[in-house]
Amino acid sequence: MAGPITTISIRELLLARDFDSIRVALHNAHSPDIVNEIADFDPKDIAAVLLLLPERRQAEVFGYFDPGIQVEIARTLSRSALAALITAMSHDERADLFKRLSTEQQEALLPGVAHAEREDIRKLASYPEGTAGAIMTSDYATLASELSARQAIDTVRREAPDKETIYYAYIVDGERKLKGVVSLRELLVADDTALVADIMRKNVIFARADNTKESAAEKIAEYDLLALPIVNDAGMLVGIVTVDDAMDVTEAERGRRVAQFGGNVPIGGGPDLSFRTSTFMQIFSTRAFWLGVLTVFGILTSTYVAAQEEILSEIIILAAFIAPIIDAGGNTGSQSATLVIRAMALGEVRMRWRDLWFVVRREIPVVLALGVVIGVLEAILAFFSKGVGIDVLLVVGLSMGICMILGGLIGALLPFAARRIGTDPATLSAPLITSIMDLMGVLVYFGLAYAFMGHLLTAG
């Protein structure tokens, strides 16, 4: 079939059961393009298209689907077809899929998988979620230190077709303890007779299997690695985390931070909410909880404002400035938090005291300058628009400046506080920052009002 593949053309060919034309159409198509065209199909139809591809290509295309869709597709496949697909998948991806299957599906699947693959799946699936071990692959090249460069290249060449990456080869001893690493480039430029022991780098950057997956991804980014070796408590090499897996972790973490910033992370640190797979109650309960928290802040703020009836009735012009002042604090806090979260997502700052003080030192002069400039601007606008006296101008200008300074500092520090406690997503939500500043704003505003204008109450 000539021309690019389209959703309509594949649907029509499926209905016509013209499977040969589908094979021809997909033969030279890129895997992501195939996924884009069939992602909205019924899982049975997606499975039917996948089964028209060679097994390795099936696994490649399958890997581009979202995890939830992968499970739905897997449920439609026969046990033998699913076993063949899993066998062809990369080691880490098939372990991930295995963990998402139901217990019944797992028990039905394992007998159809070869012994070596079965043991590999069990081993990789045994690591807790969120750890480096849970995202690593056991698909890597190893070498003995006594090999020559030529022998090492021949070994890598033989292993290459079955390995996820061959850019690095890891040197292990008889007990599989990690001793060094050598790149393919280093082997190629070395003298044929040079020993691997003399070429390899002994100071290996590695992570432990029980380290967090985020820390492993950060190491890959920090040291500009294509893969990071993972060892167990005994120092034995048990797998590697590749740069593409690290990118997935970083992207997922960035998405989680965005969800945290909007107050959409499940209570207790459960799985992230998904429009596709989360239930109505999961979405409703999570959003309702955090909106309830924000409502409490709103009630506290309104109660405090209502208690200022005396000063508001005597100096009614003060009511006109409540909204812009507290809004300025919330907006400044949201700006600061957004910048810090973005810096964390890009790896510019990390969860360490040095970076915390860097953010504080960088933010203080900025928010001080913003507070002075916007505070003066608010006072000038208040004078020309409402013709208020000097006492009101001082209260309005100082309140605006102080609220912006407090908002900026709180917004900059909240992401670090949330990362430190690890289980409070609301601390990163823009609505919560705004609610905090609403309450603090009215406290500052009326505190200054009583300080500068309280004498008017007794005078009346």
N, C-alpha and C positions, 0 to 999 in steps of 0.2 A: 504494500500500500504506500503510495507516494505521499509526501507532505508531512508536516509535523503531527504528532499525536495530539488529540483533543479529547476532552471528557465525553463529548457527544459521540465522536467516532468510536471510542472504545465501548461505550454503552450499546451502540447500534450493533457492533460486531459481536458483543456478548449475547445480545438478544438473537442474533442470526446464527449463533454458535459457530462463527467463522474464526476459530481459534488460530489457524495458520496465519491469517492476516494480522491478528493481534501480535503473534510472535514476531512477524516481520516488522510491524510498527514499533515494537519495543526494543528491537535488537540493538539499535545504535543510540537509543534514548538514554539520557543521564538519569541515574537513579532518583535524585530529588525531583526531576521533572515528572517522572512516572508517579511518584507519590503525590505531587501537587494535582495531578489529573484524576487520580482514583481515590483520594483521601475521603471524599464525601460519599463514596459508594457504600452499599450495604456490606458488612464484614464478609458475608458469603461471597459476594462478587469480587471483593478485594482478594480473597483467598483464591478464587478461581483464576484471576489474572496472575497472581504470584506463581501458581502451580504451572503456568505456561512457560516460566523462565527456568534456566538451568539452576541447579541447587545453590551454587555459590552466589549467583545473581539474586536468587530469591532472598537469601540471607542479607545481602547488601541492601536491597530495596526495603526489606522488612525493618532493618535497623533505623531507617529514616522516619518511621511512623512514631507518633506519640505513644508513650507507654500504655495508656489506657486503650488505645486502638489496637496495639499489639496483642493485648490480652483478649480483646473481642475477636480478633482474627484467629488467634490460637484456638479458641473454643470451637471454631467452625471446622478446623482441620481434623482429619483422621489421625489416630495415634501414630501410624507409620509416617504420614506426611509431616506431622509436627516433629517427630523424632529426627527425620531427615533434615528439616529446616534448622533445628537446634544444633545438630551436629555440624552444619555448615557455617553457623554463626561464629563470630569471634568469641573467645572464652569469656570475657567479661559481660558481653551483651547477653549471651545465653544464660549466664548465671543470674543476671538481673531479671530476665523474663521468667526463669524458673521460680524465683522468689515471689513473683506476682501471681503465679498460677495457684489455683486452689489445691488443697491437700490431695483431693481425689485426682485432679489432673496430674499432679506431681507423681503420685504413686502409679498412675497408668502410663506415664511417659517414660520413667526411668528404665523399665525392662527393655524398651525398644532402642535404647542408646547403648553404644559400645561401652565396655567396662572402663576404659581409660577416660572417655568423655564423662561417664557417669560419676566417677570419683572426682574428676576435676570440677564438675558442677557442684557436687556436695561440698567440696572444700571451699570454693569461692563463695557459695551461698551461705556458708556458716558464719561469715564475718558480719557483725552488727551494722545496721544501716547507719549512715553518717560517718563511717570510718574509712580510712584509706584502703583497708582490705576489701571493703564492699564495692569499690569502684576499680580495683586493680584487675589486670589480666595476667594469666599464667603463660601467655603466649609471647615468649621472648627468647633471645639467643644467648647461650652461655658458651664459654670457652675455658680451656685449661691453660694455666699460666705457662706450662712447659712447651706449648706449641710454638712453631715459628710463624712469622707473619704470613707466609705463603700457605702453610697448613691451616691457619686460622681463616684466611679468605676462602679456602676450599670448603671448610666446615660451614661457614656462613652461607656460602652459595648453595650448599646442599639443603640447609635448613630454611632458606629464604622463602620458598613457596608456601610454607606452613606457618610463618611467623607474622605477627601483626606489624612489627617494626624491626628492621635490622640496622638502623643507623647507629645503635649502640649494641655492643656485646658485653656481657657481664662475666667477670672472671670469678669462679667459685672453686673452693677446694673440695676434697672428697666428701665433706659433710655439708656441702652446699652453702658454706658460709661465704658471704660477699667479701672479696679481696680487692677488687678493682674494676675499672670500666675502661673500655677502649672503643673509639668510634671507628666506623668503617673508613672514614677518610684517613685516620691515623694508620690503619692497617695498610691501606693502598699506597701511601707515600713512604712507608717504612721499607727498609731493606728486606728482601725475601727471607734472609736467614736470621733476622732479628727476632728475639724471643718476645712473646706476649708479655711476660713478666717485666721486661725492660721498657715496653711501650706503654703499658697500661698506667692509668692514673689511680693512685692508691687512696687519695683523699676523696672518697666518693660521697657525694651529696645523696642522702637517702632519707626515707621516712619509715616509721614503724607501722605495722598493720593496724594497731589500735589508735594511731593518731587520727585526728579529724580529717575528712576529705578536703575541707577548706584549707587546712594547713598544708596539705600535700599540693594543692593547686597553687597556693601562694609560693611554695618553694620552686615549683616549675617556672612561675612567672619571675621570681626574684633572680634565679640563676640562669634564666633563659635556656631551659632544658627541653629536649624533645620527649624525654621520658624520665621518670623518677623511679629508682628501684625501691621496693618495699621489703623490709625484713621483719622477722618475728623477734620475740624476746631473746632468742638464742643467737641472733645475728644471721640466721639462715635466710637466703633469698627466697621469697615466696611469690613474688610477682612484680609488676611494674604498673605505674599509672602513666598513660601517654598524654601528650599535650592536648589532643582533641577531647579526651575525657576531662582534663583539667578545665578546658574551655566550657564544657557542659556544666561543670560544677560552678564555675564563676558566673555563667549565665543564669543558672538556677538560683544562686545566691543573690544575684542582682534582682531577679524577679521577686524573690522573697522579701528583699528590702523594700521594693516598691510596694508590695502587699502590706508590709509592716507600716510603711509611711502612710498608707491609707486606712490602717486599722482593719485589715482583712486577713489576719493570721489566726488560725484556730487556737482556742484557749488550751493552754497546757502544752503548746509546741507540737501539735499533731501535724499530719500531712497538710501541705499547702492547699488552699481552696482552688478548685478547678471548675470552670463553667461547664466543662464536658462531663466530668466524672463525679463531682461532689453532689451529694444529695441535697434536697430542699432544706432539710433540717440542719445539715452541716453549715450551709451558707447562711440560713436564717439565724441560727443560734450564735454563730461567730459575730455576724454584723450587729445583731441585736445587743449582744453583751457589751461590745465596745461603744456602741451608740448610747447604751444605758450609762456607761461610765462618763461619757461626755455630757449627758443630760444632768448628772449629779453636779458637775462643775458649773453648768449653766444655772442650776437652781441656787447654788451657793453664791454665784455672782449676782443674780437678780435679787436674792434675799438681802445681800449687803447693800445693793443700790437702793432698795426700798427702805432700808433703815436710815438712809441719809435724807429722809423727807424734810427734816428741819432746815438743813442748809440749802437744799434744792428749792424749797418754797421761798426762802429769803433771797437767794441769789439764783434765780431760775435760769440765767444764761449759762450756768455750769452744765446743765443737761445737754446743751447743744454740742458739747465737745467730748462727751463720753465715748461715742462710737468711733470717731477717727483716732482717738488716742489708743484705745485698746486694740483696734484693728492694726495700727502701726506696729505695736509690739508683736502681735501674732504673725503678721506678714514678715517682719524682720527675722523672727525665729524660724519660720518656714524656709526662708531663703538660706539661712545659715545651715540648717539641718540638711537641706537638699545638697548644698555644696559639700558638706562633710560626707554624706552618704555616697555621693558621686565619687569623691576622692577614695573612699573605701572600696567601692566597686572597681575602680581603675587601679587599685593597688598603690595609690599615692600615699595613703596613710594606713597604718595597721593598728591593731589593738595592743599598744605598748605606750608606756609613760612618755617616752621621747616624742612620739607623734601627738599625744594628747597635749603636751605643753607647746608643741609647735602650733597646733590649731588655736590654742588659747592666745599665744603671743601674736599670731597672725590676725585673729578675730578682734581682739580688744581695741587696737587703734582704729580698725575699720568701723566698728559699732560706735565707738566714741565720736568719731568724725560724723557718722550718719546721724547720731543722736543730736549733736550740736546743730548741724545744718538743717535737719528736718524740724527740730524744735524751734529754731529761730524762724524758719519759714512758716510754721504753724502760727507762731505768735504774730508775725507780720500780717498774714492772711486774716487772722482773727481781728486784728486792729482795724484793717481797712474794710472788712466785710461786715463786721458787727459793731465796730466802734466801742469796744470794751475798755475798761480801765486798766491801769498798770498791774493791780493785784491779780485780776483774771488772766492777764497776759503772762505773768510770771508762773501762775499755776499751770496754765495750758502749755506753755513752752517747756517748763521743767518736766512736767508729766510726760509729754511726748518724748523728750530726750531720754529720760530715765527708762521709760517702757521699752524704747527701741534698744537701748543698751542691754537691759535685762533679757529681752527677747532674743537678741543675737547670741548672747552668751549661753542661754539655756538651750537654744536650738543647736548650737555647736557642740554642746556637751552631751545632749540626750543620746545621740547615736553611740557614743562610747559607753554611756551608762547601760544602754540596752544590750550592747555586745558583752559587757561584763557580767550581767546577771543572766543573760542568755534565754530567759523565758518570758519576757514581758514585751510582746510586740507593740502594745499601745504606746510605749514610750517613744516609738519612732513615727507615730501617726501625726500628720499635719493637723487634723482636727483637735488632737489632744494638746498640741503645742498652742494652738489658738485658744483653747479653753483655759489652759493654765494662764496664758497672758491676759485673757479677759478678767480673771479673778485678780491677778496681780495688778493689772492696769487700774481697776477701780480702787484697789487698796492704795496704790500710789497717788492716784488722782485726788481722792477725797482726803487722804492724809495731808497732802500739800494744801488742799483747799482749806482745811481746818487750821493748818499752820499759818497761812497767809491771810485768811479771811475770817477766822473764827471770831474775831473781835466784833464783826458785824452782827453776829447772833446775839451777843450780850447787849450790844448797843441798841438793838431793836426792842 
